[in-house]
Structures are given as C-alpha cells and as structure tokens.
Amino acid sequence: MNMEEKYALISVFDKTGIVDFAKQIANLGYKIISTGGTAKHLTENGVQIIPIQEITGNPESFDGRMKTISFQIESGILFDRSNPKHVKETKKLRIKPIDIVICNLYPFEKEQTIENIDVGGPTMIRAAAKNYEHVIVVVNPDDYGQVANVLKKMPFELRKELAAKAFAHLSLYDSLIAKFLEKDLFPKEVTLPGRKVMDLRYGENPHQKAAFYLSPNTNSPLKNLRKLAGRGLSLVNLTDINAGIASVRLFSEAASVVIKHNNPAGIALGDSPKEALQRAIEADAESAFGGIIVLNVAVDKKAAAVVAAFKDERHGNIDIIAAPSIHKDALSLLKKVRKSMGIYEFEDIPSKAAPLEAKFADGGFILQTADDVSGFEDWETVTQKKPTEQQLKQTQLAWKFISRIKSNAVIVVDKDLPMTRGIGTGQTSRVRATKIALEQAGKYAKGSILASDSFFPFADSVELAAKYGITCIVQQGGSINDKASIDAANKAGVVMLFTHRRAFWH
C-alpha cells in the first residue's frame, strides 16, 4: 500500500531518548501525533507534533482519562494494509494511517492507585502489537537506536520481536494491577511478574544459560545487589547469596553464614561482624573453602581481615562475599586477597520477607506462605529433666538456624556460643543426618544442643546423641513413636523439647 502521509504516535512515561528518536522518525517523513506530557516534552525540545485532539476530533477529557481511545486512533493502528477493502474504508472514513506506535506505561509498582491504571496506552500497544506485520510498536527505549537504523526497511522478525516485547510489557503491567486489586491469597488465575535484572555467567553448569528476574514491587535486598569487584554471578552463586540472606535476616545481632550449594556450612552470631564471620568459618572450615559468605551487617576492615587470614593461614579461598555494605578499607583489603573473589553489596535486609514464596515444578509453580519461624511459646519440655535458661536460649537459636537448612536436617549448636558445630543436611535418612552432624561436631558435641527439623520417631538418634555428650535435644514431636525417644532421653539424662512445629526447608 502506498500512502502519501505517514504517522507515528508517541505517548511515553519513560522519556529516555524519546526526543532524538522522534527527530529521527520525523526526518524520515513521519508526522508525529502526541498527547499530554509527551507532547509538551517533544515540543519544548523542538519536535513538531500534531496534538491528538486534531486526529480524534475530541478534547482530552475527564482529567485525562479520555485522550487516545477513539475510533480514529485505533482504526489508524488496526486496519490491515494488505486488505484492499480496509484501505478503501480508511479513505472513505478519512483515517490517518499510524504506522509506528511508541508507548510505555507508568511503572505501577511505584504508586499503586486506581488513577495510575492506564487504559488508552495499553489499548494502543495491544492494537499495534496485534497488527505487527504493518505497524511497528516500541515499548522499550533500549530499542530506539536499532529501530531507527532499520526503519526504512524493517525486518519482519524484528517487527515480531517488538510485538512480543509489547505483549510482555502489557502482561507485567496487568499482573501488577491484578495483584494490587486481588484479595484472595491464592486466586484462580495468577501470573508472576518479572523484569530482567541481569544475565548470569551461566546456569547451574557452564553449558547452561541463565538470567535473573525480579518482581517489580519486591522488597528483596537482591534488587539492590551491586558488584564491587571480582567475578560475575552464576545461578548457583546467586541462589547461594539468596540462601545466605534467608539465613541471616532472622537475626538483629551481627550474623554471618558460609553457604555451599544453597546450604549453610556454618552459621554464627557475634558482637561484631568480625566475630560472627570468624565463628561461621570455624564452624566448618573445610567446607568453607570455595564457599560464599553472607552477612547481615556491613563488612569492616576487621571482618575483611578474617577472610585474608583464612586465605593466608589455611589456604582457603572464598568465592563471593556479600553484605549490606562493604567499607572502603575493607574493599581494598578484600581485593588483594583474591582477584576473582566476587564482592557484592545489597543494602539493608528487611526483617520480613515477601508473604508468599514460589517453588517451581515441571510446567508450573507452587505458591506458599512464608515461614516466619515463630511460636516458641508453644514449646513443651517432655522429659523429666528441664532445660536451663542457657539451654533454652541455645535451642531457640538452633531452631532459627535449622529453619534455613535443607531437610532432612540435624544440627549441633555450641553449648555457649551462638554458632553451629555440626550440620547434617539434605539427607534421606534422619539417622544419617544425625551421624553427620555429631561426627562433624566431634569434641564440641559434649554439653551442646542438638536440633532436628522434624521428629525423632525412634530411640536410635537419641542414644547416639547421648554417646556424643549432647545434653539437650529440640525436635518437632508428634510421632506415634514419641514415647521411645522420650524414654531414651530420660534414660540418658538428656533434656528434650517438642516444638510442635516442623521446620522443613527445601
């Protein structure tokens, strides 16, 4: 179809690069239709525009609720240029052919109100994306340069790609609005909105590709994740940082964790970042090699010196260290420890995680409420021997620790210090998890606390713990065989507490 006049419609919230792009389009002979703030911005920067009311024949009305929605605008976008009947109708109805639509929407997550629900913008985008064979739709300022370079002869595949981006832009926008309006925790239909934050070095293995997405309205500290030095992130690196944040966010005290494959190798608290970090590494120095360190407080020079000492004295490499912030002198020291070590900041960690979390399954996903690790008031002492104040304090700490360790999990926590001494994690057998934790704890098991993320249904694990000198066990309780484990604890003089709550983490 050969038409004398060519039109482009521009209405954008994000005005990045729009003036230059509009000028390039105008130089190619397109007349620019625009509206509202976009029209004002273009005019002030020397771009000649046609106010949209000249096309629609109607003024902007109802405080801007009605601007672009009109027979003239949607017809100019939607008609099929390859259909002679459509072309004839446009001439009869004096419809202006709109061959380019440049539109992006207000980021609804910034201010979630009814007035920020755009109707006209999505309508134009949807119409243009549907008619992508004839109309170019651009929603992302990053695409302006590429489109301008090939506008005279737009490749079909690029048209299709731009349409896909447009529908994705609409889908994300609509999903945020639905989430804002929805009151049902688990609605019949749901989408998970996400914007790409970064491409990752690779996925779980170097031959796999991966990218990281975040929900636009998340409170996750990962939205502020920033590399200061060293390596980029693979999928495992990123999920390790995420697991580390999940572990240390439970504490107001300085907390540190060493993560390997999404699992803590050691978790500890301290009166300072240095003390917490020293204890987390000491909990399992062998596993700390090649691990990822996450803290809930800033890394100062003294804490950085712990990483340096681990390298110098034990020849132990740390792959990544991540914290709310890294002091300048600490950063300078860490850079010297290992050039490839990734050093990351993520700002403050909100005490509360998102209320819902997703776990992906083949072809779909599961939504569940987050585990807030509370309910100490429901605990029950089920043995003849009662816990001391110190034991009770350490068992509560152990329960927080184990709630962020992969199940089946059994851990040993020091009798005095706020740190793990042994972690048996991800086992199919609870007895085996107990053996691993106790063997790792070794001499530190004597007088210490043992925690299980579910129940001990038999006497065997209790008897094994007693042989290592464990004095207090905390477990879920609720098995039909509870009596056997309680009897074993009473016989060994071990305190046993039931939480009446499970702490699985998968």
C-alpha positions as CSV (number, residue, x, y, z in Angstrom):
1,M,0.0,0.0,0.0
2,N,1.4,3.4,-0.9
3,M,0.1,6.3,1.2
4,E,1.3,9.9,0.9
5,E,1.1,10.6,4.6
6,K,2.9,8.5,7.3
7,Y,2.1,8.9,11.0
8,A,3.8,7.9,14.3
9,L,2.0,8.1,17.6
10,I,4.2,8.8,20.7
11,S,2.9,8.6,24.3
12,V,5.5,7.6,26.8
13,F,6.0,7.7,30.6
14,D,9.7,6.9,30.3
15,K,11.0,9.8,28.2
16,T,14.6,8.5,27.9
17,G,15.9,9.1,24.4
18,I,12.5,10.0,23.0
19,V,13.4,13.4,21.7
20,D,16.3,12.0,19.5
21,F,14.1,9.1,18.4
22,A,11.3,11.4,17.5
23,K,13.6,13.6,15.4
24,Q,14.9,10.6,13.5
25,I,11.4,9.5,12.7
26,A,10.4,13.0,11.6
27,N,13.4,13.2,9.3
28,L,12.1,10.0,7.6
29,G,8.9,11.8,6.8
30,Y,6.6,10.7,9.6
31,K,4.2,13.1,11.1
32,I,4.2,12.8,14.9
33,I,0.9,12.6,16.9
34,S,1.4,13.0,20.6
35,T,-0.5,13.7,23.8
36,G,-0.2,15.2,27.3
37,G,3.2,15.3,28.9
38,T,4.9,13.7,26.0
39,A,3.6,16.3,23.5
40,K,4.8,19.1,25.8
41,H,8.2,17.5,26.2
42,L,8.7,17.0,22.5
43,T,7.5,20.5,21.6
44,E,9.9,22.1,24.2
45,N,12.7,20.2,22.5
46,G,12.0,21.3,19.0
47,V,9.9,18.4,17.7
48,Q,6.8,19.4,15.7
49,I,3.8,17.4,16.8
50,I,0.1,17.0,16.0
51,P,-2.0,17.2,19.2
52,I,-4.0,14.1,19.4
53,Q,-7.3,16.0,19.6
54,E,-6.7,17.1,16.0
55,I,-6.9,13.4,15.0
56,T,-9.7,12.3,17.3
57,G,-11.8,15.5,17.0
58,N,-12.4,15.4,20.7
59,P,-10.6,17.3,23.6
60,E,-8.7,15.5,26.3
61,S,-11.4,14.9,28.9
62,F,-12.2,13.6,32.4
63,D,-8.8,14.7,33.8
64,G,-7.0,12.8,31.0
65,R,-8.9,9.6,31.4
66,M,-10.0,10.0,27.7
67,K,-7.3,11.0,25.3
68,T,-6.2,8.3,22.9
69,I,-9.2,6.0,22.9
70,S,-11.1,6.8,19.8
71,F,-12.3,5.2,16.5
72,Q,-9.8,7.3,14.6
73,I,-6.7,6.3,16.6
74,E,-7.5,2.6,16.9
75,S,-8.6,2.3,13.3
76,G,-5.4,4.0,12.1
77,I,-3.4,1.4,14.0
78,L,-5.5,-1.7,13.4
79,F,-6.5,-1.7,9.8
80,D,-4.9,-4.3,7.5
81,R,-2.7,-2.6,5.0
82,S,-2.7,-5.7,2.7
83,N,-6.5,-5.8,2.6
84,P,-7.9,-3.6,-0.3
85,K,-11.2,-3.4,1.5
86,H,-9.6,-2.0,4.6
87,V,-7.6,0.5,2.6
88,K,-10.7,1.7,0.8
89,E,-12.5,2.1,4.2
90,T,-9.7,4.2,5.6
91,K,-10.0,6.6,2.7
92,K,-13.8,6.8,3.0
93,L,-13.6,7.4,6.8
94,R,-10.6,9.7,6.5
95,I,-8.5,7.5,8.8
96,K,-4.8,8.6,9.3
97,P,-2.5,5.5,9.0
98,I,-0.5,5.2,12.2
99,D,2.5,3.0,11.2
100,I,4.5,3.4,14.4
101,V,3.3,3.4,18.0
102,I,5.9,4.3,20.6
103,C,4.3,3.9,24.1
104,N,5.4,2.7,27.5
105,L,3.4,2.7,30.7
106,Y,3.7,4.1,34.2
107,P,5.6,1.6,36.5
108,F,2.5,0.8,38.5
109,E,4.5,-0.6,41.4
110,K,5.8,2.9,42.3
111,E,2.4,4.2,43.2
112,Q,-0.4,1.7,43.2
113,T,-3.6,3.7,42.9
114,I,-6.7,3.4,40.6
115,E,-5.7,6.7,38.8
116,N,-2.5,5.1,37.7
117,I,-4.2,2.4,35.8
118,D,-3.7,3.3,32.2
119,V,-6.4,2.3,29.7
120,G,-5.6,4.2,26.5
121,G,-1.9,3.3,26.5
122,P,-2.4,-0.5,26.8
123,T,-5.1,-0.3,24.1
124,M,-2.8,1.4,21.6
125,I,0.1,-1.1,22.4
126,R,-2.2,-4.1,22.1
127,A,-3.6,-2.9,18.8
128,A,-0.2,-2.2,17.3
129,A,1.3,-5.5,18.6
130,K,-1.6,-7.4,17.0
131,N,-1.0,-5.6,13.7
132,Y,2.8,-6.0,13.9
133,E,3.0,-7.1,10.2
134,H,2.2,-3.5,9.3
135,V,2.7,-1.4,12.4
136,I,5.9,-1.0,14.4
137,V,5.4,-1.0,18.2
138,V,8.2,0.1,20.5
139,V,7.8,0.0,24.3
140,N,11.5,-0.1,25.4
141,P,13.8,2.9,25.0
142,D,16.7,0.5,24.6
143,D,15.2,-0.4,21.2
144,Y,15.1,3.1,19.8
145,G,18.5,3.0,18.2
146,Q,18.1,-0.4,16.5
147,V,14.6,0.6,15.1
148,A,15.9,4.0,13.8
149,N,18.7,2.3,11.9
150,V,16.4,-0.1,10.0
151,L,13.2,1.9,9.8
152,K,13.3,2.3,6.1
153,K,13.2,-1.5,5.6
154,M,12.1,-3.0,8.9
155,P,12.8,-6.8,9.0
156,F,9.8,-8.9,9.7
157,E,11.5,-10.8,12.6
158,L,12.3,-7.5,14.3
159,R,8.6,-6.5,14.0
160,K,7.6,-9.7,15.6
161,E,10.2,-9.4,18.4
162,L,9.0,-5.9,19.2
163,A,5.4,-7.1,19.3
164,A,6.4,-9.9,21.7
165,K,8.1,-7.3,24.0
166,A,4.9,-5.2,23.8
167,F,2.7,-8.0,25.0
168,A,5.2,-8.9,27.7
169,H,5.1,-5.2,28.8
170,L,1.3,-5.3,29.0
171,S,1.3,-8.7,30.8
172,L,3.7,-7.4,33.5
173,Y,1.7,-4.2,33.9
174,D,-1.7,-6.0,34.1
175,S,-0.3,-8.6,36.6
176,L,0.8,-5.8,39.0
177,I,-2.7,-4.3,38.8
178,A,-4.3,-7.6,39.4
179,K,-2.1,-8.3,42.4
180,F,-3.0,-4.8,43.8
181,L,-6.7,-5.5,43.5
182,E,-6.8,-9.2,44.4
183,K,-7.7,-10.0,48.0
184,D,-7.6,-13.8,47.6
185,L,-4.2,-15.3,48.8
186,F,-4.4,-18.0,46.1
187,P,-6.6,-16.7,43.2
188,K,-7.9,-19.0,40.5
189,E,-5.5,-17.4,37.9
190,V,-2.2,-15.8,38.7
191,T,0.9,-14.6,36.8
192,L,4.3,-13.9,38.3
193,P,5.6,-10.6,37.0
194,G,9.3,-10.2,36.5
195,R,11.8,-7.8,35.0
196,K,15.3,-9.0,33.9
197,V,17.9,-7.7,36.3
198,M,21.0,-9.3,34.7
199,D,22.2,-12.1,32.5
200,L,24.2,-14.6,34.6
201,R,27.6,-16.0,33.7
202,Y,25.9,-19.4,33.3
203,G,23.2,-21.5,34.9
204,E,23.9,-24.4,37.3
205,N,26.6,-25.6,34.9
206,P,28.8,-23.7,32.4
207,H,26.9,-25.2,29.4
208,Q,23.6,-23.7,30.7
209,K,22.4,-20.2,30.0
210,A,20.6,-18.2,32.7
211,A,19.2,-14.8,33.6
212,F,17.9,-13.2,36.8
213,Y,14.5,-11.6,37.1
214,L,12.9,-9.8,40.0
215,S,9.3,-8.9,40.7
216,P,8.9,-5.1,40.2
217,N,7.4,-4.5,43.6
218,T,9.7,-6.8,45.6
219,N,11.3,-5.7,48.9
220,S,14.1,-8.2,48.3
221,P,17.6,-6.9,49.0
222,L,18.6,-8.6,45.8
223,K,17.1,-5.7,43.9
224,N,20.0,-3.6,45.2
225,L,22.7,-6.2,44.5
226,R,25.7,-4.5,43.2
227,K,29.1,-5.9,42.2
228,L,32.1,-4.0,43.6
229,A,34.8,-6.3,42.4
230,G,35.6,-9.8,41.1
231,R,33.6,-12.4,39.3
232,G,30.1,-12.1,37.9
233,L,27.4,-14.5,39.2
234,S,26.3,-17.9,38.0
235,L,22.9,-19.3,39.0
236,V,24.5,-21.2,42.0
237,N,26.3,-18.0,43.1
238,L,23.1,-16.0,43.1
239,T,21.0,-18.7,44.8
240,D,23.7,-19.1,47.4
241,I,23.6,-15.4,48.2
242,N,19.8,-15.7,48.3
243,A,20.0,-18.6,50.8
244,G,22.5,-16.7,52.8
245,I,20.2,-13.7,53.1
246,A,17.4,-16.0,54.2
247,S,19.6,-17.3,56.9
248,V,21.0,-14.1,58.4
249,R,17.8,-12.0,58.1
250,L,16.3,-13.8,61.0
251,F,18.7,-12.0,63.4
252,S,19.0,-8.5,64.7
253,E,22.5,-9.3,66.0
254,A,25.5,-9.4,63.7
255,A,25.1,-12.7,61.8
256,S,27.2,-14.5,59.2
257,V,26.8,-17.6,57.2
258,V,29.0,-19.6,54.9
259,I,26.9,-21.1,52.1
260,K,27.7,-24.0,49.8
261,H,25.1,-25.1,47.2
262,N,22.3,-23.2,48.9
263,N,23.1,-24.8,52.2
264,P,24.8,-23.3,55.3
265,A,28.2,-24.9,56.1
266,G,28.3,-22.7,59.2
267,I,26.1,-20.1,60.8
268,A,27.0,-17.8,63.7
269,L,26.2,-14.7,65.6
270,G,28.7,-12.3,67.2
271,D,29.1,-9.0,68.9
272,S,30.8,-7.7,65.8
273,P,31.0,-8.6,62.1
274,K,34.5,-10.0,62.7
275,E,33.3,-12.3,65.5
276,A,30.3,-13.6,63.6
277,L,32.4,-14.2,60.5
278,Q,35.2,-16.0,62.4
279,R,32.7,-18.3,64.0
280,A,30.8,-19.1,60.8
281,I,34.1,-20.1,59.1
282,E,35.3,-22.0,62.2
283,A,32.0,-24.0,62.3
284,D,33.3,-26.0,59.3
285,A,36.5,-24.5,57.9
286,E,36.9,-27.4,55.4
287,S,33.5,-26.8,53.8
288,A,34.1,-23.0,53.8
289,F,36.7,-23.5,51.1
290,G,35.1,-22.2,47.9
291,G,32.1,-21.0,49.8
292,I,30.0,-17.9,49.7
293,I,29.9,-15.6,52.8
294,V,26.8,-13.5,53.6
295,L,26.4,-11.1,56.5
296,N,23.5,-9.0,57.7
297,V,25.8,-6.2,58.7
298,A,28.5,-4.1,57.0
299,V,31.9,-5.6,56.4
300,D,34.6,-3.5,58.1
301,K,38.3,-3.9,57.8
302,K,38.5,-6.3,60.8
303,A,35.9,-8.6,59.2
304,A,37.8,-8.4,55.9
305,A,41.0,-9.4,57.8
306,V,39.2,-12.7,58.8
307,V,38.9,-13.6,55.1
308,A,42.5,-12.6,54.5
309,A,43.6,-14.8,57.4
310,F,41.6,-17.7,56.1
311,K,43.5,-17.4,52.8
312,D,46.9,-17.0,54.4
313,E,46.7,-19.4,57.3
314,R,44.5,-22.2,55.8
315,H,44.9,-21.6,52.1
316,G,41.2,-21.2,52.0
317,N,39.5,-19.4,49.1
318,I,36.2,-17.7,49.3
319,D,34.3,-17.3,46.0
320,I,32.0,-14.5,47.0
321,I,31.3,-12.2,49.9
322,A,28.0,-10.3,50.1
323,A,26.8,-7.9,52.7
324,P,24.6,-4.8,53.1
325,S,27.7,-2.7,52.6
326,I,31.5,-3.0,52.4
327,H,33.7,-0.3,53.9
328,K,36.2,1.2,51.6
329,D,39.2,0.0,53.6
330,A,37.6,-3.5,53.7
331,L,37.1,-3.5,50.0
332,S,40.7,-2.5,49.4
333,L,41.9,-5.5,51.5
334,L,39.4,-8.0,50.0
335,K,40.6,-7.1,46.5
336,K,44.1,-8.1,47.5
337,V,43.0,-11.5,49.0
338,R,41.8,-13.0,45.7
339,K,41.3,-11.1,42.4
340,S,38.5,-13.3,41.3
341,M,36.5,-13.2,44.5
342,G,33.2,-11.5,43.9
343,I,32.5,-8.7,46.3
344,Y,28.9,-7.6,46.5
345,E,26.6,-5.1,48.3
346,F,22.9,-5.4,48.7
347,E,21.9,-2.6,51.2
348,D,19.7,-3.3,54.2
349,I,17.8,-6.6,54.6
350,P,14.1,-6.1,55.5
351,S,13.2,-8.1,58.6
352,K,10.2,-9.5,56.8
353,A,10.5,-11.5,53.6
354,A,7.7,-11.4,51.0
355,P,4.5,-13.0,52.3
356,L,4.4,-15.6,49.5
357,E,7.1,-17.6,48.0
358,A,7.1,-19.6,44.8
359,K,8.7,-23.0,44.1
360,F,8.8,-24.1,40.5
361,A,7.7,-27.5,39.3
362,D,7.7,-29.0,35.8
363,G,5.3,-26.8,33.8
364,G,4.2,-24.7,36.7
365,F,4.8,-23.5,40.2
366,I,3.6,-23.7,43.8
367,L,2.8,-20.7,45.9
368,Q,3.0,-20.9,49.7
369,T,3.0,-18.6,52.7
370,A,6.5,-17.8,54.0
371,D,7.7,-19.5,57.2
372,D,8.1,-16.8,59.9
373,V,9.9,-19.2,62.4
374,S,7.9,-18.2,65.4
375,G,6.0,-20.0,68.1
376,F,8.5,-20.6,70.9
377,E,5.7,-20.1,73.4
378,D,4.2,-23.4,72.1
379,W,7.2,-25.4,73.0
380,E,6.9,-28.2,75.6
381,T,9.5,-30.0,77.8
382,V,8.7,-33.7,77.5
383,T,11.5,-35.2,79.7
384,Q,11.9,-35.4,83.4
385,K,14.9,-33.1,83.2
386,K,14.1,-29.5,82.4
387,P,16.3,-27.1,80.3
388,T,18.4,-24.4,81.9
389,E,18.0,-20.8,80.8
390,Q,21.1,-21.2,78.7
391,Q,19.9,-24.4,77.1
392,L,16.6,-22.8,76.2
393,K,18.3,-19.8,74.7
394,Q,20.6,-22.1,72.6
395,T,17.7,-24.3,71.5
396,Q,15.7,-21.3,70.2
397,L,18.8,-20.2,68.3
398,A,19.2,-23.7,66.9
399,W,15.6,-23.7,65.7
400,K,16.2,-20.5,63.8
401,F,19.4,-21.9,62.3
402,I,17.8,-25.2,61.2
403,S,14.8,-23.5,59.6
404,R,17.1,-22.3,56.8
405,I,19.0,-25.6,56.3
406,K,17.9,-28.1,53.7
407,S,15.9,-31.0,55.0
408,N,16.3,-33.7,56.3
409,A,18.5,-31.7,58.7
410,V,20.0,-32.2,62.1
411,I,22.4,-29.7,63.6
412,V,24.6,-29.4,66.7
413,V,24.8,-25.9,68.2
414,D,27.5,-24.9,70.7
415,K,26.5,-25.1,74.4
416,D,27.6,-21.5,75.0
417,L,28.4,-19.7,71.7
418,P,25.8,-18.7,69.1
419,M,27.2,-20.9,66.3
420,T,26.8,-24.3,64.7
421,R,29.3,-27.0,65.4
422,G,27.9,-29.7,63.1
423,I,25.4,-29.7,60.2
424,G,23.8,-32.9,58.8
425,T,21.8,-31.6,55.8
426,G,19.8,-32.8,52.8
427,Q,19.8,-36.4,53.9
428,T,17.2,-39.0,53.1
429,S,17.8,-40.7,56.5
430,R,17.4,-38.7,59.7
431,V,19.8,-41.1,61.5
432,R,22.4,-40.4,58.8
433,A,21.8,-36.7,59.2
434,T,22.4,-37.1,63.0
435,K,25.6,-39.0,62.5
436,I,27.0,-36.4,60.1
437,A,26.2,-33.5,62.5
438,L,27.6,-35.3,65.5
439,E,30.8,-36.5,63.7
440,Q,31.4,-33.0,62.4
441,A,30.9,-31.5,65.9
442,G,33.3,-34.0,67.4
443,K,34.6,-32.8,70.8
444,Y,32.3,-29.8,70.6
445,A,29.2,-32.0,70.9
446,K,29.7,-32.5,74.6
447,G,27.3,-30.4,76.5
448,S,25.8,-29.0,73.3
449,I,22.4,-28.7,71.7
450,L,21.1,-31.0,69.0
451,A,18.1,-29.9,66.8
452,S,16.1,-31.8,64.3
453,D,13.9,-30.1,61.8
454,S,11.2,-32.8,62.2
455,F,10.6,-35.5,64.8
456,F,12.8,-38.3,66.1
457,P,10.5,-41.2,65.8
458,F,12.9,-43.8,67.3
459,A,15.4,-44.1,70.1
460,D,18.5,-44.7,67.9
461,S,19.3,-41.0,67.2
462,V,18.7,-40.0,70.8
463,E,21.0,-42.8,72.0
464,L,23.7,-41.7,69.5
465,A,23.4,-38.1,70.6
466,A,23.8,-39.1,74.2
467,K,27.0,-41.0,73.4
468,Y,28.5,-37.8,72.0
469,G,27.6,-35.9,75.1
470,I,24.6,-33.9,73.8
471,T,22.6,-32.6,76.8
472,C,19.6,-31.1,75.1
473,I,17.5,-32.1,72.1
474,V,14.9,-30.0,70.3
475,Q,12.6,-31.6,67.8
476,Q,9.1,-31.3,66.4
477,G,7.5,-34.2,68.2
478,G,4.2,-35.6,67.2
479,S,5.3,-39.1,66.0
480,I,3.3,-42.2,67.1
481,N,6.7,-43.4,68.5
482,D,7.4,-40.3,70.6
483,K,7.5,-42.4,73.8
484,A,10.5,-44.4,72.6
485,S,12.6,-41.3,72.0
486,I,11.4,-39.7,75.3
487,D,12.2,-42.8,77.2
488,A,15.7,-42.9,75.6
489,A,16.2,-39.2,76.6
490,N,15.1,-39.8,80.2
491,K,17.4,-42.9,80.5
492,A,20.4,-40.8,79.3
493,G,19.5,-37.8,81.3
494,V,19.1,-35.6,78.2
495,V,16.6,-32.7,78.1
496,M,14.1,-33.0,75.2
497,L,11.9,-30.2,73.9
498,F,9.0,-30.5,71.5
499,T,8.3,-27.5,69.2
500,H,5.0,-28.9,67.9
501,R,6.1,-27.3,64.6
502,R,8.1,-28.5,61.7
503,A,11.0,-26.6,60.1
504,F,11.4,-28.1,56.7
505,W,13.3,-26.1,54.1
506,H,13.7,-27.4,50.6
